[in-house]
Amino acid sequence: MQGYIDCHCHISAEDFDSDIDDVVQESKKAGLVALVAVAEHAGEFEKIIQLSQRFPGFVMPCLGVHPVQDPAQPRGALPEDLDAALPLIDKYKEYIVAIGEVGLDFTPRVVNSDAGKDGQRRVLTRQAEIAKELNLPLNVHSRSAGRPTIHLLKELGVENALLHAFDGKPSVAMEGVKAGYFFSIPPSIVRSDQFISHTSHVCPPFYKKQKLVKQVPLESMCLETDAPALGPEKQVRNVPSNISIGAEYIAKIKGVPLEKVIEVTTQNALRLFPRLKTFIKA
C-alpha cells in the first residue's frame, strides 16, 4: 500500500468543524490513505463514528478516555469518566481500530498527588483490559510519564501499543521498542532544529526528541500529526496534510530516502492496526 497513514489525530476537534471537507480533501491530495482519529472522552465518541461513516475507508475511529479530563480545569481521569464510555465502546467495538487516546499524564498542573496518579493508572489498566478482550491495540499518551507508562503497559502484558509524541528519555523509549511498541513522530519535531539553530543553549525536551528519532529504529516508527496540535509552527492549527513534514525529518536524520520512510512507517501502521487493511478496502 502506497501513501501515508496518520496514526494519531483529533479530526473531531471543533477546529475542523467549519472546513472538514476541505481538510479531508487536502489530506488525500497530500498522499494520506487513512487518518486514525482518536477520542478524549465519551462525549465525542458519536462524532468520531459519524465522521468515519461520512468518510468511509479514510477516517478510522479509536475510542477511549484520555488521562486528562475537563480541559478548562484540567484534572486526571477517574474511573467514573470511563464508566460513561464503556457502553459506547461496546456498541461500536466492531468499527474501531484501537482503544485510544489512553495513557498517563503526570504534568503537575494536571495531577499533583499520588491519588490523582493512581486514578489515571486505574483508568489505563481497565482500558488495556478492554483492548485485550477486543484484540485491539492501544493509542497511548504519556506526557511527563514516559517511564511509568511503558512500565505499566509491560506489567499489564500489553503487546500492541503506539506511544504518540513520546517526550520521555530515548533510553526509556528503547525499553518500549524491546517490548514491541511503536513510536509516532509529529510535524512539531522540526521545531527542535529551529530551536537549536537560534540559541546557544540546548533545551532538553527538544534535544530528547531529536535523539529519539536517531535512536528508535525506523522499524518501530509511525507517523502522526496530532492535528490540530503539534504542528510545525507553534500556535498555528496543524492539519493532517502536514504528515510529510515528520517523514522528511526522519529521512534526514536517518539518512534514508523519503520513500523508504513512507513505506516502512505505513507497513508498521498496518501491522499495529490490523483492522486498517480491511477498513481501507471497504
C-alpha positions as a printed Julia matrix, in Angstrom:
282×3 Matrix{Float64}:
   0.0    0.0    0.0
   1.43   3.37  -1.01
   0.77   6.55   0.93
   0.91   7.96   4.44
  -1.1    6.86   7.46
  -1.69   9.46  10.18
  -1.7    7.22  13.25
  -2.96   9.8   15.72
  -5.07  12.89  15.05
  -8.07  14.71  16.5
 -10.13  15.21  13.36
 -13.24  15.54  15.56
 -11.89  18.73  17.18
 -14.02  21.87  16.85
 -11.11  23.45  14.96
 -12.19  21.42  11.92
 -15.96  21.84  12.11
 -16.15  24.65   9.55
 -13.95  23.11   6.84
 -13.78  19.37   7.46
 -14.45  18.5    3.8
 -11.56  20.7    2.65
  -9.25  19.27   5.33
 -10.02  15.71   4.26
  -9.63  16.56   0.57
  -6.26  18.23   1.2
  -5.19  15.22   3.25
  -5.89  12.88   0.34
  -4.08  15.22  -2.07
  -1.06  15.11   0.27
  -0.89  11.33  -0.11
  -2.7   10.17   3.02
  -4.59   6.9    2.76
  -6.0    6.9    6.31
  -6.49   9.07   9.38
  -6.61   7.29  12.74
  -9.0    9.51  14.71
  -8.62   9.36  18.49
 -11.14  10.36  21.14
 -10.58  12.02  24.5
 -13.91  11.45  26.27
 -17.25   9.74  25.8
 -18.89  12.98  24.65
 -17.12  12.88  21.29
 -17.46   9.17  20.51
 -20.59   9.6   18.38
 -18.98  12.44  16.42
 -15.95  10.31  15.58
 -18.14   7.42  14.46
 -20.19   9.82  12.3
 -17.0   11.15  10.69
 -15.86   7.6    9.96
 -19.21   6.99   8.25
 -19.03  10.29   6.36
 -15.52   9.46   5.12
 -15.59   5.64   4.9
 -12.29   3.88   4.34
 -10.4    7.03   5.32
 -11.29   8.18   8.86
 -10.6    5.27  11.21
 -12.1    5.64  14.72
 -10.41   4.98  18.06
 -12.5    5.28  21.2
 -11.01   5.78  24.64
 -10.73   8.04  27.67
  -7.77  10.43  27.75
  -5.8   10.72  31.03
  -6.66  14.45  31.21
 -10.29  15.48  31.52
 -12.04  18.88  31.65
  -9.58  20.99  29.6
 -10.93  24.22  31.14
  -9.89  22.98  34.58
  -7.56  20.05  33.81
  -7.71  17.06  36.11
  -6.69  13.44  35.93
  -9.15  10.89  34.55
 -11.16   8.93  37.07
 -12.9    5.55  36.82
 -16.28   7.31  36.61
 -15.11   9.04  33.4
 -14.61   5.59  31.92
 -17.99   4.35  33.16
 -19.74   6.72  30.75
 -17.59   5.48  27.87
 -17.91   1.72  28.32
 -21.41   1.26  26.79
 -20.37   3.2   23.68
 -17.11   1.29  23.28
 -19.15  -1.9   23.43
 -21.7   -0.52  20.95
 -19.07   0.38  18.37
 -16.47  -2.31  19.09
 -16.71  -3.76  15.57
 -15.97  -0.39  13.94
 -12.91   0.83  15.85
  -9.26   0.19  15.05
  -7.87   0.82  18.55
  -8.66   1.92  22.08
  -7.45   5.49  22.43
  -6.45   8.03  23.33
  -5.47   6.47  26.66
  -2.46   6.73  28.94
  -0.89   8.7   31.75
  -0.21  12.42  32.12
   1.74  13.41  35.22
   2.08  17.1   34.32
   1.93  18.9   37.71
  -0.95  21.18  36.67
  -2.99  18.05  35.92
  -2.1   15.82  38.87
  -0.01  16.67  41.9
  -0.85  13.79  44.21
  -0.37  10.04  44.36
  -4.14   9.65  44.46
  -4.5   11.51  41.16
  -1.84   9.38  39.52
  -3.44   6.22  40.86
  -6.77   7.23  39.35
  -5.14   7.57  35.93
  -3.44   4.21  36.33
  -6.75   2.52  37.1
  -8.39   4.06  34.03
  -5.49   2.97  31.82
  -5.47  -0.52  33.33
  -9.17  -1.06  32.6
  -8.8    0.19  29.04
  -5.81  -2.09  28.49
  -8.01  -4.98  29.62
 -10.72  -3.93  27.18
  -8.2   -3.71  24.34
  -7.0   -7.22  25.17
 -10.58  -8.54  25.24
 -11.29  -6.98  21.83
  -7.88  -7.88  20.4
  -7.18  -4.21  19.66
  -4.04  -2.07  20.12
  -3.75   0.94  22.4
  -3.16   4.5   21.15
  -1.2    5.95  24.08
  -0.49   9.39  25.59
   2.39   9.59  28.08
   3.24  13.22  28.81
   5.68  13.63  31.69
   5.13   9.94  32.37
   7.16   8.05  29.78
   8.75   5.53  32.11
   5.64   4.9   34.28
   3.53   4.42  31.16
   5.84   1.92  29.47
   6.4    0.05  32.72
   2.65  -0.21  33.37
   1.93  -1.35  29.81
   4.55  -4.08  30.16
   3.25  -5.04  33.61
  -0.26  -5.38  32.15
   1.0   -7.6   29.35
   0.13  -5.12  26.59
   1.69  -6.33  23.35
   0.39  -3.8   20.8
   0.69  -0.11  21.54
   1.52   3.18  19.87
   3.31   5.75  22.04
   2.36   9.04  20.43
   4.56  12.15  20.64
   6.71  10.49  23.29
   8.52  13.04  25.49
  10.46  10.62  27.68
  14.14   9.76  27.51
  15.31   7.84  24.42
  16.67   5.13  26.74
  13.15   4.66  28.12
  11.74   4.59  24.6
  14.13   1.76  23.81
  12.51  -0.25  26.61
   9.28   0.19  24.68
  10.95  -0.84  21.43
  12.13  -4.05  23.1
   8.54  -4.69  24.21
   7.38  -4.35  20.6
   5.76  -0.91  20.9
   5.73   1.73  18.16
   6.51   5.45  18.44
   4.85   8.05  16.22
   6.57  11.28  15.2
   4.56  14.52  14.72
   5.38  17.54  12.5
   6.4   19.54  15.6
   9.66  17.55  15.56
  11.08  20.17  13.18
  10.89  22.75  15.95
  13.86  21.03  17.61
  16.08  22.08  14.71
  14.58  25.56  14.71
  15.19  25.95  18.43
  18.76  24.69  18.42
  19.73  26.84  15.44
  18.52  30.01  17.15
  20.03  29.6   20.61
  23.32  28.73  22.19
  21.6   26.58  24.8
  20.14  23.16  24.13
  16.65  22.7   25.53
  16.44  19.14  26.91
  12.86  18.34  25.73
  13.66  19.27  22.13
  17.04  17.56  22.24
  15.4   14.41  23.59
  13.05  14.36  20.59
  15.99  14.59  18.19
  17.75  11.74  19.99
  14.52   9.75  19.97
  14.4    9.88  16.17
  18.07   8.95  15.98
  17.86   6.01  18.37
  14.47   4.42  17.73
  14.74   2.12  14.7
  12.65   3.02  11.66
  11.02  -0.4   12.02
   9.49   0.86  15.28
   8.27   4.23  13.97
   4.96   5.53  12.71
   3.81   8.96  11.59
   1.2   11.19  13.22
   0.09  14.8   13.18
  -1.93  15.06  16.44
  -3.83  17.69  14.45
  -4.88  20.33  15.34
  -1.96  20.33  17.84
   1.79  19.68  17.4
   2.21  21.4   14.05
   5.45  22.75  12.58
   4.56  26.24  13.8
   3.58  26.85  17.39
   0.02  28.09  17.98
  -0.94  27.55  14.33
  -3.61  24.96  13.54
  -2.0   21.72  12.45
  -3.64  19.65   9.7
  -3.19  16.04   8.59
  -1.7   17.15   5.27
   1.4   18.15   7.27
   2.18  14.45   7.72
   5.07  14.64   5.24
   6.98  17.06   7.48
   7.68  14.41  10.1
   8.55  11.88   7.42
  11.04  14.24   5.78
  12.66  14.92   9.13
  13.06  11.22   9.86
  14.55  10.68   6.39
  17.08  13.44   7.03
  18.09  12.18  10.49
  18.22   8.53   9.42
  19.96   9.27   6.12
  17.46   7.25   4.1
  15.2    8.14   1.15
  11.82   9.65   1.97
  10.17   6.84   0.0
  11.62   4.3    2.43
  10.28   6.2    5.45
   6.82   6.3    3.89
   6.91   2.6    3.0
   8.21   1.38   6.37
   6.02   3.61   8.57
   2.92   2.66   6.59
   3.68  -1.05   6.89
   4.29  -0.5   10.62
   0.88   1.16  10.95
  -0.84  -1.71   9.13
   0.89  -4.19  11.41
  -0.02  -2.22  14.54
  -3.66  -1.6   13.49
  -4.63  -4.83  11.67
  -8.19  -3.63  11.01
  -6.89  -0.81   8.83
  -6.34  -3.14   5.88
  -9.94  -4.31   5.95
 -11.43  -0.86   6.56
  -9.33   0.91   3.91
 -10.51  -1.59   1.31
 -14.12  -1.28   2.44
